[in-house]
Amino acid sequence: MRVLYWELGVGGNTPVIVKYPFWNAVGANGSAAYACVNLGEACAPKALEGRSILVDGDIASILPMTS
């Protein structure tokens, strides 16, 4: 099954809650991809190269909210 694990703004303080589980899930599923949007901390392991989308930017400017 194709799955996108999309991480928004997860920093280095608590990577075991979101970041590491996402990386592990993508690594275990060859049809999965990982996307990260984070200002100054967008990264992924080398093992996920080619299946990662890293956006170094402010979430508010990348995903503007509308009302």
All heavy atoms as TSV, in Angstrom:
chain	resi	resn	atom	element	x	y	z
A	1	MET	N	N	0.842	-1.175	0.000
A	1	MET	CA	C	0.000	0.000	0.000
A	1	MET	C	C	0.890	1.242	0.000
A	1	MET	O	O	1.862	1.319	0.742
A	1	MET	CB	C	-0.900	-0.016	1.235
A	1	MET	CG	C	-1.751	1.189	1.400
A	1	MET	SD	S	-2.527	1.130	3.019
A	1	MET	CE	C	-4.162	1.478	2.636
A	2	ARG	N	N	0.541	2.229	-0.809
A	2	ARG	CA	C	1.316	3.478	-0.858
A	2	ARG	C	C	0.853	4.395	0.264
A	2	ARG	O	O	-0.339	4.634	0.433
A	2	ARG	CB	C	1.130	4.136	-2.205
A	2	ARG	CG	C	1.763	3.317	-3.318
A	2	ARG	CD	C	1.445	3.830	-4.669
A	2	ARG	NE	N	1.725	5.256	-4.749
A	2	ARG	CZ	C	1.783	5.925	-5.867
A	2	ARG	NH1	N	1.575	5.314	-6.994
A	2	ARG	NH2	N	2.021	7.212	-5.875
A	3	VAL	N	N	1.824	4.888	1.025
A	3	VAL	CA	C	1.538	5.733	2.180
A	3	VAL	C	C	2.529	6.894	2.200
A	3	VAL	O	O	3.708	6.710	1.914
A	3	VAL	CB	C	1.681	4.939	3.504
A	3	VAL	CG1	C	1.419	5.815	4.708
A	3	VAL	CG2	C	0.782	3.732	3.516
A	4	LEU	N	N	2.038	8.077	2.562
A	4	LEU	CA	C	2.906	9.224	2.780
A	4	LEU	C	C	2.885	9.552	4.266
A	4	LEU	O	O	1.823	9.793	4.835
A	4	LEU	CB	C	2.425	10.448	1.988
A	4	LEU	CG	C	3.171	11.755	2.305
A	4	LEU	CD1	C	4.636	11.654	1.892
A	4	LEU	CD2	C	2.492	12.939	1.630
A	5	TYR	N	N	4.033	9.540	4.884
A	5	TYR	CA	C	4.178	9.969	6.273
A	5	TYR	C	C	4.613	11.425	6.221
A	5	TYR	O	O	5.727	11.729	5.816
A	5	TYR	CB	C	5.209	9.102	7.002
A	5	TYR	CG	C	4.708	7.699	7.237
A	5	TYR	CD1	C	4.842	6.714	6.264
A	5	TYR	CD2	C	4.065	7.365	8.417
A	5	TYR	CE1	C	4.364	5.432	6.465
A	5	TYR	CE2	C	3.591	6.085	8.627
A	5	TYR	CZ	C	3.737	5.124	7.651
A	5	TYR	OH	O	3.250	3.864	7.861
A	6	TRP	N	N	3.731	12.321	6.620
A	6	TRP	CA	C	3.939	13.759	6.475
A	6	TRP	C	C	4.134	14.380	7.849
A	6	TRP	O	O	3.209	14.472	8.642
A	6	TRP	CB	C	2.735	14.366	5.781
A	6	TRP	CG	C	2.889	15.768	5.315
A	6	TRP	CD1	C	4.030	16.505	5.259
A	6	TRP	CD2	C	1.855	16.610	4.823
A	6	TRP	NE1	N	3.772	17.751	4.766
A	6	TRP	CE2	C	2.430	17.840	4.487
A	6	TRP	CE3	C	0.487	16.446	4.637
A	6	TRP	CZ2	C	1.687	18.894	3.983
A	6	TRP	CZ3	C	-0.240	17.490	4.131
A	6	TRP	CH2	C	0.357	18.701	3.807
A	7	GLU	N	N	5.333	14.811	8.096
A	7	GLU	CA	C	5.708	15.387	9.397
A	7	GLU	C	C	5.756	16.905	9.281
A	7	GLU	O	O	6.406	17.450	8.401
A	7	GLU	CB	C	7.080	14.837	9.783
A	7	GLU	CG	C	7.652	15.436	11.028
A	7	GLU	CD	C	9.105	15.047	11.182
A	7	GLU	OE1	O	9.440	13.854	11.058
A	7	GLU	OE2	O	9.921	15.951	11.428
A	8	LEU	N	N	5.069	17.564	10.190
A	8	LEU	CA	C	5.014	19.031	10.176
A	8	LEU	C	C	5.591	19.590	11.472
A	8	LEU	O	O	4.997	19.442	12.541
A	8	LEU	CB	C	3.569	19.517	10.013
A	8	LEU	CG	C	2.878	19.115	8.721
A	8	LEU	CD1	C	1.401	19.461	8.777
A	8	LEU	CD2	C	3.540	19.778	7.542
A	9	GLY	N	N	6.753	20.187	11.388
A	9	GLY	CA	C	7.313	20.926	12.507
A	9	GLY	C	C	7.793	20.128	13.699
A	9	GLY	O	O	7.876	20.658	14.792
A	10	VAL	N	N	8.149	18.874	13.515
A	10	VAL	CA	C	8.666	18.080	14.636
A	10	VAL	C	C	10.151	18.385	14.779
A	10	VAL	O	O	10.929	18.136	13.864
A	10	VAL	CB	C	8.445	16.575	14.413
A	10	VAL	CG1	C	9.069	15.767	15.542
A	10	VAL	CG2	C	6.959	16.276	14.291
A	11	GLY	N	N	10.530	18.910	15.905
A	11	GLY	CA	C	11.920	19.269	16.142
A	11	GLY	C	C	12.720	18.143	16.754
A	11	GLY	O	O	12.273	17.004	16.845
A	12	GLY	N	N	13.893	18.475	17.229
A	12	GLY	CA	C	14.789	17.487	17.805
A	12	GLY	C	C	14.536	17.169	19.267
A	12	GLY	O	O	15.189	16.294	19.822
A	13	ASN	N	N	13.590	17.850	19.903
A	13	ASN	CA	C	13.342	17.610	21.323
A	13	ASN	C	C	12.686	16.270	21.603
A	13	ASN	O	O	12.990	15.626	22.600
A	13	ASN	CB	C	12.466	18.722	21.915
A	13	ASN	CG	C	13.201	20.026	22.035
A	13	ASN	OD1	O	14.422	20.060	21.986
A	13	ASN	ND2	N	12.470	21.107	22.180
A	14	THR	N	N	11.755	15.858	20.769
A	14	THR	CA	C	11.008	14.618	21.014
A	14	THR	C	C	10.910	13.759	19.758
A	14	THR	O	O	9.806	13.392	19.333
A	14	THR	CB	C	9.591	14.939	21.528
A	14	THR	OG1	O	8.958	15.808	20.576
A	14	THR	CG2	C	9.607	15.566	22.896
A	15	PRO	N	N	12.014	13.388	19.147
A	15	PRO	CA	C	11.946	12.633	17.891
A	15	PRO	C	C	11.370	11.232	18.043
A	15	PRO	O	O	10.879	10.671	17.067
A	15	PRO	CB	C	13.401	12.583	17.430
A	15	PRO	CG	C	14.194	12.704	18.679
A	15	PRO	CD	C	13.385	13.614	19.572
A	16	VAL	N	N	11.399	10.660	19.238
A	16	VAL	CA	C	10.903	9.296	19.417
A	16	VAL	C	C	9.380	9.210	19.319
A	16	VAL	O	O	8.836	8.130	19.136
A	16	VAL	CB	C	11.367	8.672	20.750
A	16	VAL	CG1	C	12.874	8.534	20.784
A	16	VAL	CG2	C	10.881	9.456	21.938
A	17	ILE	N	N	8.696	10.338	19.390
A	17	ILE	CA	C	7.231	10.321	19.331
A	17	ILE	C	C	6.734	10.291	17.889
A	17	ILE	O	O	5.786	9.576	17.570
A	17	ILE	CB	C	6.648	11.526	20.096
A	17	ILE	CG1	C	7.005	11.392	21.570
A	17	ILE	CG2	C	5.147	11.646	19.894
A	17	ILE	CD1	C	6.673	12.611	22.397
A	18	VAL	N	N	7.344	11.039	16.993
A	18	VAL	CA	C	6.877	11.089	15.599
A	18	VAL	C	C	7.989	10.731	14.611
A	18	VAL	O	O	7.834	9.838	13.783
A	18	VAL	CB	C	6.303	12.489	15.248
A	18	VAL	CG1	C	5.920	12.562	13.787
A	18	VAL	CG2	C	5.116	12.820	16.127
A	19	LYS	N	N	9.091	11.432	14.675
A	19	LYS	CA	C	10.138	11.326	13.649
A	19	LYS	C	C	10.669	9.901	13.489
A	19	LYS	O	O	10.638	9.339	12.386
A	19	LYS	CB	C	11.282	12.290	13.985
A	19	LYS	CG	C	12.307	12.431	12.897
A	19	LYS	CD	C	13.358	13.470	13.221
A	19	LYS	CE	C	12.825	14.860	13.286
A	19	LYS	NZ	N	12.408	15.430	12.009
A	20	TYR	N	N	11.146	9.288	14.539
A	20	TYR	CA	C	11.734	7.948	14.432
A	20	TYR	C	C	10.706	6.899	14.022
A	20	TYR	O	O	11.001	6.053	13.172
A	20	TYR	CB	C	12.440	7.547	15.726
A	20	TYR	CG	C	13.647	8.396	16.086
A	20	TYR	CD1	C	14.173	8.361	17.358
A	20	TYR	CD2	C	14.260	9.241	15.163
A	20	TYR	CE1	C	15.273	9.136	17.710
A	20	TYR	CE2	C	15.358	10.025	15.506
A	20	TYR	CZ	C	15.861	9.959	16.782
A	20	TYR	OH	O	16.949	10.727	17.132
A	21	PRO	N	N	9.493	6.906	14.590
A	21	PRO	CA	C	8.492	5.939	14.120
A	21	PRO	C	C	8.155	6.107	12.634
A	21	PRO	O	O	7.969	5.118	11.924
A	21	PRO	CB	C	7.266	6.219	14.998
A	21	PRO	CG	C	7.836	6.798	16.248
A	21	PRO	CD	C	9.021	7.607	15.794
A	22	PHE	N	N	8.095	7.341	12.154
A	22	PHE	CA	C	7.844	7.582	10.732
A	22	PHE	C	C	8.986	7.013	9.899
A	22	PHE	O	O	8.758	6.335	8.895
A	22	PHE	CB	C	7.682	9.072	10.447
A	22	PHE	CG	C	6.302	9.620	10.683
A	22	PHE	CD1	C	5.371	8.976	11.490
A	22	PHE	CD2	C	5.930	10.815	10.103
A	22	PHE	CE1	C	4.110	9.501	11.705
A	22	PHE	CE2	C	4.662	11.350	10.300
A	22	PHE	CZ	C	3.748	10.688	11.095
A	23	TRP	N	N	10.225	7.297	10.284
A	23	TRP	CA	C	11.374	6.781	9.549
A	23	TRP	C	C	11.358	5.255	9.509
A	23	TRP	O	O	11.612	4.651	8.472
A	23	TRP	CB	C	12.675	7.259	10.174
A	23	TRP	CG	C	12.968	8.716	10.004
A	23	TRP	CD1	C	12.295	9.620	9.225
A	23	TRP	CD2	C	14.019	9.449	10.624
A	23	TRP	NE1	N	12.868	10.867	9.328
A	23	TRP	CE2	C	13.932	10.795	10.184
A	23	TRP	CE3	C	15.028	9.107	11.508
A	23	TRP	CZ2	C	14.821	11.785	10.602
A	23	TRP	CZ3	C	15.916	10.096	11.932
A	23	TRP	CH2	C	15.814	11.414	11.475
A	24	ASN	N	N	11.058	4.632	10.634
A	24	ASN	CA	C	11.009	3.167	10.701
A	24	ASN	C	C	9.905	2.612	9.814
A	24	ASN	O	O	10.105	1.611	9.125
A	24	ASN	CB	C	10.823	2.691	12.145
A	24	ASN	CG	C	12.050	2.906	12.993
A	24	ASN	OD1	O	13.174	2.940	12.496
A	24	ASN	ND2	N	11.854	3.074	14.290
A	25	ALA	N	N	8.742	3.251	9.826
A	25	ALA	CA	C	7.616	2.776	9.019
A	25	ALA	C	C	7.929	2.902	7.529
A	25	ALA	O	O	7.612	1.997	6.742
A	25	ALA	CB	C	6.357	3.562	9.370
A	26	VAL	N	N	8.545	3.992	7.133
A	26	VAL	CA	C	8.910	4.175	5.722
A	26	VAL	C	C	9.984	3.164	5.331
A	26	VAL	O	O	9.923	2.562	4.257
A	26	VAL	CB	C	9.370	5.621	5.445
A	26	VAL	CG1	C	9.924	5.756	4.033
A	26	VAL	CG2	C	8.223	6.594	5.659
A	27	GLY	N	N	10.935	2.940	6.201
A	27	GLY	CA	C	11.986	1.962	5.919
A	27	GLY	C	C	11.449	0.552	5.758
A	27	GLY	O	O	11.967	-0.228	4.963
A	28	ALA	N	N	10.385	0.229	6.477
A	28	ALA	CA	C	9.805	-1.111	6.436
A	28	ALA	C	C	8.846	-1.315	5.262
A	28	ALA	O	O	8.513	-2.450	4.937
A	28	ALA	CB	C	9.071	-1.402	7.752
A	29	ASN	N	N	8.399	-0.230	4.640
A	29	ASN	CA	C	7.440	-0.311	3.544
A	29	ASN	C	C	8.039	0.345	2.305
A	29	ASN	O	O	8.141	1.566	2.224
A	29	ASN	CB	C	6.130	0.395	3.939
A	29	ASN	CG	C	5.081	0.380	2.851
A	29	ASN	OD1	O	5.328	-0.041	1.729
A	29	ASN	ND2	N	3.892	0.836	3.177
A	30	GLY	N	N	8.422	-0.449	1.341
A	30	GLY	CA	C	9.042	0.061	0.131
A	30	GLY	C	C	8.138	0.953	-0.703
A	30	GLY	O	O	8.602	1.633	-1.604
A	31	SER	N	N	6.845	0.957	-0.414
A	31	SER	CA	C	5.895	1.808	-1.137
A	31	SER	C	C	5.569	3.084	-0.380
A	31	SER	O	O	4.701	3.839	-0.798
A	31	SER	CB	C	4.600	1.034	-1.395
A	31	SER	OG	O	4.844	-0.063	-2.236
A	32	ALA	N	N	6.227	3.306	0.726
A	32	ALA	CA	C	5.955	4.490	1.552
A	32	ALA	C	C	6.977	5.579	1.258
A	32	ALA	O	O	8.086	5.313	0.802
A	32	ALA	CB	C	5.992	4.134	3.035
A	33	ALA	N	N	6.557	6.822	1.541
A	33	ALA	CA	C	7.448	7.977	1.392
A	33	ALA	C	C	7.328	8.830	2.651
A	33	ALA	O	O	6.336	8.763	3.377
A	33	ALA	CB	C	7.071	8.792	0.166
A	34	TYR	N	N	8.339	9.642	2.874
A	34	TYR	CA	C	8.407	10.507	4.045
A	34	TYR	C	C	8.534	11.951	3.583
A	34	TYR	O	O	9.341	12.253	2.698
A	34	TYR	CB	C	9.625	10.117	4.888
A	34	TYR	CG	C	9.983	11.061	5.998
A	34	TYR	CD1	C	9.218	11.120	7.157
A	34	TYR	CD2	C	11.098	11.888	5.905
A	34	TYR	CE1	C	9.559	11.990	8.188
A	34	TYR	CE2	C	11.440	12.752	6.925
A	34	TYR	CZ	C	10.670	12.794	8.064
A	34	TYR	OH	O	10.999	13.651	9.081
A	35	ALA	N	N	7.724	12.827	4.152
A	35	ALA	CA	C	7.822	14.259	3.862
A	35	ALA	C	C	7.953	15.011	5.176
A	35	ALA	O	O	7.261	14.708	6.148
A	35	ALA	CB	C	6.591	14.737	3.106
A	36	CYS	N	N	8.833	15.994	5.190
A	36	CYS	CA	C	9.081	16.783	6.391
A	36	CYS	C	C	9.101	18.263	6.022
A	36	CYS	O	O	9.814	18.667	5.117
A	36	CYS	CB	C	10.416	16.382	7.002
A	36	CYS	SG	S	10.919	17.385	8.416
A	37	VAL	N	N	8.295	19.033	6.746
A	37	VAL	CA	C	8.307	20.491	6.610
A	37	VAL	C	C	8.753	21.047	7.950
A	37	VAL	O	O	8.081	20.830	8.973
A	37	VAL	CB	C	6.912	21.045	6.249
A	37	VAL	CG1	C	6.953	22.562	6.156
A	37	VAL	CG2	C	6.395	20.433	4.959
A	38	ASN	N	N	9.896	21.719	7.966
A	38	ASN	CA	C	10.421	22.226	9.222
A	38	ASN	C	C	11.466	23.304	8.929
A	38	ASN	O	O	12.359	23.098	8.114
A	38	ASN	CB	C	11.047	21.096	10.033
A	38	ASN	CG	C	11.214	21.441	11.481
A	38	ASN	OD1	O	11.541	22.570	11.821
A	38	ASN	ND2	N	10.997	20.465	12.348
A	39	LEU	N	N	11.359	24.402	9.604
A	39	LEU	CA	C	12.294	25.506	9.425
A	39	LEU	C	C	13.617	25.182	10.126
A	39	LEU	O	O	13.679	25.106	11.347
A	39	LEU	CB	C	11.707	26.804	9.979
A	39	LEU	CG	C	12.556	28.062	9.826
A	39	LEU	CD1	C	12.824	28.340	8.352
A	39	LEU	CD2	C	11.850	29.258	10.450
A	40	GLY	N	N	14.637	24.916	9.339
A	40	GLY	CA	C	15.972	24.667	9.883
A	40	GLY	C	C	16.233	23.261	10.374
A	40	GLY	O	O	17.360	22.960	10.761
A	41	GLU	N	N	15.239	22.381	10.360
A	41	GLU	CA	C	15.449	21.019	10.870
A	41	GLU	C	C	14.860	19.942	9.970
A	41	GLU	O	O	14.552	18.852	10.437
A	41	GLU	CB	C	14.861	20.879	12.273
A	41	GLU	CG	C	15.569	21.707	13.324
A	41	GLU	CD	C	15.078	21.393	14.728
A	41	GLU	OE1	O	15.082	20.209	15.108
A	41	GLU	OE2	O	14.679	22.334	15.425
A	42	ALA	N	N	14.692	20.217	8.695
A	42	ALA	CA	C	14.172	19.202	7.776
A	42	ALA	C	C	15.295	18.229	7.424
A	42	ALA	O	O	16.288	18.606	6.821
A	42	ALA	CB	C	13.611	19.861	6.522
A	43	CYS	N	N	15.124	16.975	7.830
A	43	CYS	CA	C	16.161	15.983	7.571
A	43	CYS	C	C	15.544	14.595	7.491
A	43	CYS	O	O	14.421	14.372	7.932
A	43	CYS	CB	C	17.231	16.018	8.654
A	43	CYS	SG	S	16.617	15.566	10.289
A	44	ALA	N	N	16.302	13.677	6.934
A	44	ALA	CA	C	15.895	12.273	6.858
A	44	ALA	C	C	17.161	11.427	6.800
A	44	ALA	O	O	18.212	11.903	6.362
A	44	ALA	CB	C	15.042	12.027	5.620
A	45	PRO	N	N	17.064	10.175	7.217
A	45	PRO	CA	C	18.236	9.305	7.152
A	45	PRO	C	C	18.634	9.008	5.698
A	45	PRO	O	O	17.794	9.014	4.794
A	45	PRO	CB	C	17.777	8.016	7.835
A	45	PRO	CG	C	16.440	8.259	8.386
A	45	PRO	CD	C	15.914	9.513	7.820
A	46	LYS	N	N	19.879	8.743	5.492
A	46	LYS	CA	C	20.404	8.404	4.166
A	46	LYS	C	C	19.658	7.203	3.573
A	46	LYS	O	O	19.442	7.139	2.362
A	46	LYS	CB	C	21.902	8.102	4.288
A	46	LYS	CG	C	22.629	8.007	2.997
A	46	LYS	CD	C	22.947	9.378	2.472
A	46	LYS	CE	C	23.990	9.280	1.379
A	46	LYS	NZ	N	24.001	10.466	0.555
A	47	ALA	N	N	19.224	6.284	4.418
A	47	ALA	CA	C	18.518	5.086	3.956
A	47	ALA	C	C	17.187	5.419	3.276
A	47	ALA	O	O	16.673	4.611	2.500
A	47	ALA	CB	C	18.268	4.138	5.128
A	48	LEU	N	N	16.636	6.596	3.550
A	48	LEU	CA	C	15.358	6.994	2.948
A	48	LEU	C	C	15.544	7.942	1.769
A	48	LEU	O	O	14.570	8.474	1.237
A	48	LEU	CB	C	14.455	7.644	4.002
A	48	LEU	CG	C	14.091	6.779	5.205
A	48	LEU	CD1	C	13.133	7.509	6.119
A	48	LEU	CD2	C	13.517	5.449	4.761
A	49	GLU	N	N	16.789	8.134	1.352
A	49	GLU	CA	C	17.070	9.008	0.217
A	49	GLU	C	C	16.327	8.484	-1.020
A	49	GLU	O	O	16.282	7.292	-1.278
A	49	GLU	CB	C	18.571	9.041	-0.050
A	49	GLU	CG	C	18.991	10.076	-1.044
A	49	GLU	CD	C	20.509	10.179	-1.135
A	49	GLU	OE1	O	21.183	9.124	-1.083
A	49	GLU	OE2	O	21.006	11.302	-1.241
A	50	GLY	N	N	15.701	9.372	-1.739
A	50	GLY	CA	C	14.914	8.983	-2.900
A	50	GLY	C	C	13.454	8.753	-2.566
A	50	GLY	O	O	12.615	8.689	-3.448
A	51	ARG	N	N	13.159	8.601	-1.275
A	51	ARG	CA	C	11.763	8.442	-0.841
A	51	ARG	C	C	11.409	9.502	0.198
A	51	ARG	O	O	10.464	9.351	0.955
A	51	ARG	CB	C	11.539	7.048	-0.269
A	51	ARG	CG	C	11.688	5.972	-1.328
A	51	ARG	CD	C	11.180	4.634	-0.896
A	51	ARG	NE	N	11.956	4.108	0.220
A	51	ARG	CZ	C	11.418	3.406	1.204
A	51	ARG	NH1	N	10.146	3.172	1.251
A	51	ARG	NH2	N	12.186	2.940	2.158
A	52	SER	N	N	12.186	10.576	0.237
A	52	SER	CA	C	11.963	11.660	1.195
A	52	SER	C	C	11.796	12.984	0.477
A	52	SER	O	O	12.472	13.249	-0.515
A	52	SER	CB	C	13.153	11.776	2.162
A	52	SER	OG	O	13.311	10.594	2.900
A	53	ILE	N	N	10.905	13.793	1.000
A	53	ILE	CA	C	10.708	15.158	0.523
A	53	ILE	C	C	10.992	16.054	1.714
A	53	ILE	O	O	10.291	15.967	2.741
A	53	ILE	CB	C	9.263	15.372	0.038
A	53	ILE	CG1	C	8.938	14.401	-1.096
A	53	ILE	CG2	C	9.052	16.820	-0.378
A	53	ILE	CD1	C	7.462	14.265	-1.359
A	54	LEU	N	N	12.025	16.871	1.625
A	54	LEU	CA	C	12.428	17.720	2.738
A	54	LEU	C	C	12.243	19.182	2.358
A	54	LEU	O	O	12.807	19.644	1.379
A	54	LEU	CB	C	13.894	17.453	3.097
A	54	LEU	CG	C	14.222	15.995	3.414
A	54	LEU	CD1	C	15.708	15.834	3.646
A	54	LEU	CD2	C	13.415	15.498	4.597
A	55	VAL	N	N	11.426	19.874	3.140
A	55	VAL	CA	C	11.139	21.278	2.885
A	55	VAL	C	C	11.622	22.090	4.078
A	55	VAL	O	O	11.069	21.973	5.183
A	55	VAL	CB	C	9.630	21.518	2.657
A	55	VAL	CG1	C	9.356	22.983	2.400
A	55	VAL	CG2	C	9.124	20.647	1.513
A	56	ASP	N	N	12.672	22.858	3.874
A	56	ASP	CA	C	13.223	23.707	4.931
A	56	ASP	C	C	12.516	25.057	4.851
A	56	ASP	O	O	12.888	25.923	4.066
A	56	ASP	CB	C	14.721	23.876	4.739
A	56	ASP	CG	C	15.375	24.681	5.847
A	56	ASP	OD1	O	14.686	25.048	6.816
A	56	ASP	OD2	O	16.580	24.947	5.734
A	57	GLY	N	N	11.465	25.204	5.641
A	57	GLY	CA	C	10.709	26.444	5.596
A	57	GLY	C	C	9.694	26.538	6.718
A	57	GLY	O	O	9.424	25.562	7.419
A	58	ASP	N	N	9.123	27.706	6.834
A	58	ASP	CA	C	8.102	27.978	7.838
A	58	ASP	C	C	6.763	27.384	7.385
A	58	ASP	O	O	6.303	27.664	6.280
A	58	ASP	CB	C	7.976	29.490	8.020
A	58	ASP	CG	C	6.984	29.892	9.081
A	58	ASP	OD1	O	6.431	29.013	9.778
A	58	ASP	OD2	O	6.754	31.103	9.228
A	59	ILE	N	N	6.157	26.574	8.208
A	59	ILE	CA	C	4.896	25.926	7.855
A	59	ILE	C	C	3.837	26.948	7.463
A	59	ILE	O	O	3.081	26.739	6.521
A	59	ILE	CB	C	4.397	25.047	9.028
A	59	ILE	CG1	C	5.359	23.892	9.258
A	59	ILE	CG2	C	2.994	24.519	8.750
A	59	ILE	CD1	C	5.111	23.129	10.532
A	60	ALA	N	N	3.773	28.067	8.167
A	60	ALA	CA	C	2.756	29.088	7.899
A	60	ALA	C	C	2.888	29.663	6.483
A	60	ALA	O	O	1.885	30.024	5.865
A	60	ALA	CB	C	2.833	30.196	8.928
A	61	SER	N	N	4.093	29.751	5.969
A	61	SER	CA	C	4.252	30.301	4.622
A	61	SER	C	C	4.080	29.230	3.551
A	61	SER	O	O	3.754	29.537	2.408
A	61	SER	CB	C	5.612	30.973	4.473
A	61	SER	OG	O	6.649	30.035	4.594
A	62	ILE	N	N	4.290	27.982	3.903
A	62	ILE	CA	C	4.166	26.891	2.946
A	62	ILE	C	C	2.719	26.404	2.843
A	62	ILE	O	O	2.230	26.090	1.772
A	62	ILE	CB	C	5.108	25.728	3.332
A	62	ILE	CG1	C	6.557	26.210	3.169
A	62	ILE	CG2	C	4.848	24.494	2.515
A	62	ILE	CD1	C	7.570	25.335	3.840
A	63	LEU	N	N	2.041	26.348	3.975
A	63	LEU	CA	C	0.645	25.915	4.026
A	63	LEU	C	C	-0.203	27.030	4.616
A	63	LEU	O	O	-0.620	26.952	5.769
A	63	LEU	CB	C	0.510	24.655	4.893
A	63	LEU	CG	C	1.305	23.432	4.448
A	63	LEU	CD1	C	1.229	22.331	5.492
A	63	LEU	CD2	C	0.794	22.927	3.117
A	64	PRO	N	N	-0.462	28.062	3.837
A	64	PRO	CA	C	-1.223	29.184	4.392
A	64	PRO	C	C	-2.641	28.758	4.788
A	64	PRO	O	O	-3.280	27.988	4.085
A	64	PRO	CB	C	-1.237	30.201	3.261
A	64	PRO	CG	C	-0.949	29.419	2.024
A	64	PRO	CD	C	-0.138	28.237	2.429
A	65	MET	N	N	-3.080	29.263	5.913
A	65	MET	CA	C	-4.416	28.966	6.421
A	65	MET	C	C	-5.403	29.965	5.812
A	65	MET	O	O	-5.097	31.128	5.690
A	65	MET	CB	C	-4.431	29.066	7.946
A	65	MET	CG	C	-3.457	28.129	8.633
A	65	MET	SD	S	-3.794	26.396	8.348
A	65	MET	CE	C	-5.184	26.184	9.413
A	66	THR	N	N	-6.550	29.466	5.449
A	66	THR	CA	C	-7.610	30.348	4.962
A	66	THR	C	C	-8.841	30.152	5.845
A	66	THR	O	O	-9.041	29.090	6.416
A	66	THR	CB	C	-7.971	30.034	3.508
A	66	THR	OG1	O	-8.406	28.665	3.415
A	66	THR	CG2	C	-6.802	30.257	2.576
A	67	SER	N	N	-9.621	31.170	5.936
A	67	SER	CA	C	-10.825	31.040	6.772
A	67	SER	C	C	-12.066	31.159	5.933
A	67	SER	O	O	-12.076	31.504	4.808
A	67	SER	CB	C	-10.831	32.078	7.865
A	67	SER	OG	O	-10.629	33.359	7.344
